[in-house]
Amino acid sequence: MTRRSRLLAALALALLALTACSPSYPPGPSGKVTDRDRAYFKPGGWRYSLTVDSRKFRVTRDDYKRCVRGSSYPACTTHG
């Protein structure tokens, strides 16, 4: 294996690891964020959720941090 092919293989493995570590969840309903929740589970770590119009759904940590109570979901999830 040449040095270049080893480097490309290492890069591909790193990209695979990064994409596997960032979860994606189905989007929740559109509306006003009425509650936020986070809980720690020993085997899996932190789990984040938002409540919109009495419907609770799971979100990523980044979406949890961006969407405060009273904000409009899913608009609050965009970078800006």
Phi and psi in radians as a Rosetta constraint file:
Dihedral C 1 N 2 CA 2 C 2 CIRCULARHARMONIC -1.393 0.35
Dihedral N 2 CA 2 C 2 N 3 CIRCULARHARMONIC 2.890 0.35
Dihedral C 2 N 3 CA 3 C 3 CIRCULARHARMONIC -1.071 0.35
Dihedral N 3 CA 3 C 3 N 4 CIRCULARHARMONIC -0.701 0.35
Dihedral C 3 N 4 CA 4 C 4 CIRCULARHARMONIC -1.137 0.35
Dihedral N 4 CA 4 C 4 N 5 CIRCULARHARMONIC -0.752 0.35
Dihedral C 4 N 5 CA 5 C 5 CIRCULARHARMONIC -1.186 0.35
Dihedral N 5 CA 5 C 5 N 6 CIRCULARHARMONIC -0.595 0.35
Dihedral C 5 N 6 CA 6 C 6 CIRCULARHARMONIC -1.138 0.35
Dihedral N 6 CA 6 C 6 N 7 CIRCULARHARMONIC -0.705 0.35
Dihedral C 6 N 7 CA 7 C 7 CIRCULARHARMONIC -1.123 0.35
Dihedral N 7 CA 7 C 7 N 8 CIRCULARHARMONIC -0.763 0.35
Dihedral C 7 N 8 CA 8 C 8 CIRCULARHARMONIC -1.124 0.35
Dihedral N 8 CA 8 C 8 N 9 CIRCULARHARMONIC -0.676 0.35
Dihedral C 8 N 9 CA 9 C 9 CIRCULARHARMONIC -1.142 0.35
Dihedral N 9 CA 9 C 9 N 10 CIRCULARHARMONIC -0.716 0.35
Dihedral C 9 N 10 CA 10 C 10 CIRCULARHARMONIC -1.140 0.35
Dihedral N 10 CA 10 C 10 N 11 CIRCULARHARMONIC -0.689 0.35
Dihedral C 10 N 11 CA 11 C 11 CIRCULARHARMONIC -1.136 0.35
Dihedral N 11 CA 11 C 11 N 12 CIRCULARHARMONIC -0.762 0.35
Dihedral C 11 N 12 CA 12 C 12 CIRCULARHARMONIC -1.099 0.35
Dihedral N 12 CA 12 C 12 N 13 CIRCULARHARMONIC -0.701 0.35
Dihedral C 12 N 13 CA 13 C 13 CIRCULARHARMONIC -1.142 0.35
Dihedral N 13 CA 13 C 13 N 14 CIRCULARHARMONIC -0.716 0.35
Dihedral C 13 N 14 CA 14 C 14 CIRCULARHARMONIC -1.113 0.35
Dihedral N 14 CA 14 C 14 N 15 CIRCULARHARMONIC -0.734 0.35
Dihedral C 14 N 15 CA 15 C 15 CIRCULARHARMONIC -1.126 0.35
Dihedral N 15 CA 15 C 15 N 16 CIRCULARHARMONIC -0.688 0.35
Dihedral C 15 N 16 CA 16 C 16 CIRCULARHARMONIC -1.103 0.35
Dihedral N 16 CA 16 C 16 N 17 CIRCULARHARMONIC -0.746 0.35
Dihedral C 16 N 17 CA 17 C 17 CIRCULARHARMONIC -1.117 0.35
Dihedral N 17 CA 17 C 17 N 18 CIRCULARHARMONIC -0.695 0.35
Dihedral C 17 N 18 CA 18 C 18 CIRCULARHARMONIC -1.168 0.35
Dihedral N 18 CA 18 C 18 N 19 CIRCULARHARMONIC -0.717 0.35
Dihedral C 18 N 19 CA 19 C 19 CIRCULARHARMONIC -1.257 0.35
Dihedral N 19 CA 19 C 19 N 20 CIRCULARHARMONIC -0.515 0.35
Dihedral C 19 N 20 CA 20 C 20 CIRCULARHARMONIC -1.275 0.35
Dihedral N 20 CA 20 C 20 N 21 CIRCULARHARMONIC -0.448 0.35
Dihedral C 20 N 21 CA 21 C 21 CIRCULARHARMONIC -1.535 0.35
Dihedral N 21 CA 21 C 21 N 22 CIRCULARHARMONIC -0.206 0.35
Dihedral C 21 N 22 CA 22 C 22 CIRCULARHARMONIC -1.840 0.35
Dihedral N 22 CA 22 C 22 N 23 CIRCULARHARMONIC 1.780 0.35
Dihedral C 22 N 23 CA 23 C 23 CIRCULARHARMONIC -1.251 0.35
Dihedral N 23 CA 23 C 23 N 24 CIRCULARHARMONIC 2.710 0.35
Dihedral C 23 N 24 CA 24 C 24 CIRCULARHARMONIC -2.257 0.35
Dihedral N 24 CA 24 C 24 N 25 CIRCULARHARMONIC 2.421 0.35
Dihedral C 24 N 25 CA 25 C 25 CIRCULARHARMONIC -2.102 0.35
Dihedral N 25 CA 25 C 25 N 26 CIRCULARHARMONIC 2.703 0.35
Dihedral C 25 N 26 CA 26 C 26 CIRCULARHARMONIC -1.077 0.35
Dihedral N 26 CA 26 C 26 N 27 CIRCULARHARMONIC 2.533 0.35
Dihedral C 26 N 27 CA 27 C 27 CIRCULARHARMONIC -1.173 0.35
Dihedral N 27 CA 27 C 27 N 28 CIRCULARHARMONIC 2.617 0.35
Dihedral C 27 N 28 CA 28 C 28 CIRCULARHARMONIC -1.542 0.35
Dihedral N 28 CA 28 C 28 N 29 CIRCULARHARMONIC -3.049 0.35
Dihedral C 28 N 29 CA 29 C 29 CIRCULARHARMONIC -1.263 0.35
Dihedral N 29 CA 29 C 29 N 30 CIRCULARHARMONIC 2.659 0.35
Dihedral C 29 N 30 CA 30 C 30 CIRCULARHARMONIC -1.318 0.35
Dihedral N 30 CA 30 C 30 N 31 CIRCULARHARMONIC 2.518 0.35
Dihedral C 30 N 31 CA 31 C 31 CIRCULARHARMONIC 2.689 0.35
Dihedral N 31 CA 31 C 31 N 32 CIRCULARHARMONIC -2.854 0.35
Dihedral C 31 N 32 CA 32 C 32 CIRCULARHARMONIC -1.606 0.35
Dihedral N 32 CA 32 C 32 N 33 CIRCULARHARMONIC 2.309 0.35
Dihedral C 32 N 33 CA 33 C 33 CIRCULARHARMONIC -1.261 0.35
Dihedral N 33 CA 33 C 33 N 34 CIRCULARHARMONIC 2.088 0.35
Dihedral C 33 N 34 CA 34 C 34 CIRCULARHARMONIC -1.827 0.35
Dihedral N 34 CA 34 C 34 N 35 CIRCULARHARMONIC -0.321 0.35
Dihedral C 34 N 35 CA 35 C 35 CIRCULARHARMONIC -2.774 0.35
Dihedral N 35 CA 35 C 35 N 36 CIRCULARHARMONIC 2.687 0.35
Dihedral C 35 N 36 CA 36 C 36 CIRCULARHARMONIC -2.295 0.35
Dihedral N 36 CA 36 C 36 N 37 CIRCULARHARMONIC 2.573 0.35
Dihedral C 36 N 37 CA 37 C 37 CIRCULARHARMONIC -2.565 0.35
Dihedral N 37 CA 37 C 37 N 38 CIRCULARHARMONIC 2.508 0.35
Dihedral C 37 N 38 CA 38 C 38 CIRCULARHARMONIC -2.434 0.35
Dihedral N 38 CA 38 C 38 N 39 CIRCULARHARMONIC 2.522 0.35
Dihedral C 38 N 39 CA 39 C 39 CIRCULARHARMONIC -2.483 0.35
Dihedral N 39 CA 39 C 39 N 40 CIRCULARHARMONIC 2.572 0.35
Dihedral C 39 N 40 CA 40 C 40 CIRCULARHARMONIC -1.801 0.35
Dihedral N 40 CA 40 C 40 N 41 CIRCULARHARMONIC 2.224 0.35
Dihedral C 40 N 41 CA 41 C 41 CIRCULARHARMONIC -2.043 0.35
Dihedral N 41 CA 41 C 41 N 42 CIRCULARHARMONIC 2.178 0.35
Dihedral C 41 N 42 CA 42 C 42 CIRCULARHARMONIC -0.901 0.35
Dihedral N 42 CA 42 C 42 N 43 CIRCULARHARMONIC -0.844 0.35
Dihedral C 42 N 43 CA 43 C 43 CIRCULARHARMONIC -1.301 0.35
Dihedral N 43 CA 43 C 43 N 44 CIRCULARHARMONIC -0.446 0.35
Dihedral C 43 N 44 CA 44 C 44 CIRCULARHARMONIC -2.000 0.35
Dihedral N 44 CA 44 C 44 N 45 CIRCULARHARMONIC -0.185 0.35
Dihedral C 44 N 45 CA 45 C 45 CIRCULARHARMONIC 1.538 0.35
Dihedral N 45 CA 45 C 45 N 46 CIRCULARHARMONIC -2.713 0.35
Dihedral C 45 N 46 CA 46 C 46 CIRCULARHARMONIC -1.292 0.35
Dihedral N 46 CA 46 C 46 N 47 CIRCULARHARMONIC 2.479 0.35
Dihedral C 46 N 47 CA 47 C 47 CIRCULARHARMONIC -2.213 0.35
Dihedral N 47 CA 47 C 47 N 48 CIRCULARHARMONIC 2.291 0.35
Dihedral C 47 N 48 CA 48 C 48 CIRCULARHARMONIC -2.007 0.35
Dihedral N 48 CA 48 C 48 N 49 CIRCULARHARMONIC 2.497 0.35
Dihedral C 48 N 49 CA 49 C 49 CIRCULARHARMONIC -2.544 0.35
Dihedral N 49 CA 49 C 49 N 50 CIRCULARHARMONIC 2.720 0.35
Dihedral C 49 N 50 CA 50 C 50 CIRCULARHARMONIC -2.144 0.35
Dihedral N 50 CA 50 C 50 N 51 CIRCULARHARMONIC 2.702 0.35
Dihedral C 50 N 51 CA 51 C 51 CIRCULARHARMONIC -2.074 0.35
Dihedral N 51 CA 51 C 51 N 52 CIRCULARHARMONIC 2.182 0.35
Dihedral C 51 N 52 CA 52 C 52 CIRCULARHARMONIC -2.250 0.35
Dihedral N 52 CA 52 C 52 N 53 CIRCULARHARMONIC 2.138 0.35
Dihedral C 52 N 53 CA 53 C 53 CIRCULARHARMONIC 0.902 0.35
Dihedral N 53 CA 53 C 53 N 54 CIRCULARHARMONIC 0.857 0.35
Dihedral C 53 N 54 CA 54 C 54 CIRCULARHARMONIC 1.129 0.35
Dihedral N 54 CA 54 C 54 N 55 CIRCULARHARMONIC 0.242 0.35
Dihedral C 54 N 55 CA 55 C 55 CIRCULARHARMONIC -1.990 0.35
Dihedral N 55 CA 55 C 55 N 56 CIRCULARHARMONIC 2.068 0.35
Dihedral C 55 N 56 CA 56 C 56 CIRCULARHARMONIC -1.646 0.35
Dihedral N 56 CA 56 C 56 N 57 CIRCULARHARMONIC 2.364 0.35
Dihedral C 56 N 57 CA 57 C 57 CIRCULARHARMONIC -2.580 0.35
Dihedral N 57 CA 57 C 57 N 58 CIRCULARHARMONIC 2.734 0.35
Dihedral C 57 N 58 CA 58 C 58 CIRCULARHARMONIC -1.476 0.35
Dihedral N 58 CA 58 C 58 N 59 CIRCULARHARMONIC 2.471 0.35
Dihedral C 58 N 59 CA 59 C 59 CIRCULARHARMONIC -2.367 0.35
Dihedral N 59 CA 59 C 59 N 60 CIRCULARHARMONIC 2.940 0.35
Dihedral C 59 N 60 CA 60 C 60 CIRCULARHARMONIC -1.325 0.35
Dihedral N 60 CA 60 C 60 N 61 CIRCULARHARMONIC 2.886 0.35
Dihedral C 60 N 61 CA 61 C 61 CIRCULARHARMONIC -1.065 0.35
Dihedral N 61 CA 61 C 61 N 62 CIRCULARHARMONIC -0.708 0.35
Dihedral C 61 N 62 CA 62 C 62 CIRCULARHARMONIC -1.092 0.35
Dihedral N 62 CA 62 C 62 N 63 CIRCULARHARMONIC -0.763 0.35
Dihedral C 62 N 63 CA 63 C 63 CIRCULARHARMONIC -1.138 0.35
Dihedral N 63 CA 63 C 63 N 64 CIRCULARHARMONIC -0.672 0.35
Dihedral C 63 N 64 CA 64 C 64 CIRCULARHARMONIC -1.058 0.35
Dihedral N 64 CA 64 C 64 N 65 CIRCULARHARMONIC -0.753 0.35
Dihedral C 64 N 65 CA 65 C 65 CIRCULARHARMONIC -1.196 0.35
Dihedral N 65 CA 65 C 65 N 66 CIRCULARHARMONIC -0.596 0.35
Dihedral C 65 N 66 CA 66 C 66 CIRCULARHARMONIC -1.384 0.35
Dihedral N 66 CA 66 C 66 N 67 CIRCULARHARMONIC -0.533 0.35
Dihedral C 66 N 67 CA 67 C 67 CIRCULARHARMONIC -1.743 0.35
Dihedral N 67 CA 67 C 67 N 68 CIRCULARHARMONIC 1.802 0.35
Dihedral C 67 N 68 CA 68 C 68 CIRCULARHARMONIC -1.653 0.35
Dihedral N 68 CA 68 C 68 N 69 CIRCULARHARMONIC 2.917 0.35
Dihedral C 68 N 69 CA 69 C 69 CIRCULARHARMONIC -1.021 0.35
Dihedral N 69 CA 69 C 69 N 70 CIRCULARHARMONIC 2.365 0.35
Dihedral C 69 N 70 CA 70 C 70 CIRCULARHARMONIC 1.622 0.35
Dihedral N 70 CA 70 C 70 N 71 CIRCULARHARMONIC -0.218 0.35
Dihedral C 70 N 71 CA 71 C 71 CIRCULARHARMONIC -1.377 0.35
Dihedral N 71 CA 71 C 71 N 72 CIRCULARHARMONIC 2.855 0.35
Dihedral C 71 N 72 CA 72 C 72 CIRCULARHARMONIC -1.663 0.35
Dihedral N 72 CA 72 C 72 N 73 CIRCULARHARMONIC 2.102 0.35
Dihedral C 72 N 73 CA 73 C 73 CIRCULARHARMONIC -1.661 0.35
Dihedral N 73 CA 73 C 73 N 74 CIRCULARHARMONIC 2.400 0.35
Dihedral C 73 N 74 CA 74 C 74 CIRCULARHARMONIC -1.615 0.35
Dihedral N 74 CA 74 C 74 N 75 CIRCULARHARMONIC 0.079 0.35
Dihedral C 74 N 75 CA 75 C 75 CIRCULARHARMONIC -1.023 0.35
Dihedral N 75 CA 75 C 75 N 76 CIRCULARHARMONIC -0.548 0.35
Dihedral C 75 N 76 CA 76 C 76 CIRCULARHARMONIC -1.212 0.35
Dihedral N 76 CA 76 C 76 N 77 CIRCULARHARMONIC -0.273 0.35
Dihedral C 76 N 77 CA 77 C 77 CIRCULARHARMONIC -1.419 0.35
Dihedral N 77 CA 77 C 77 N 78 CIRCULARHARMONIC -0.248 0.35
Dihedral C 77 N 78 CA 78 C 78 CIRCULARHARMONIC -1.363 0.35
Dihedral N 78 CA 78 C 78 N 79 CIRCULARHARMONIC 2.647 0.35
Dihedral C 78 N 79 CA 79 C 79 CIRCULARHARMONIC -1.299 0.35
Dihedral N 79 CA 79 C 79 N 80 CIRCULARHARMONIC 2.446 0.35
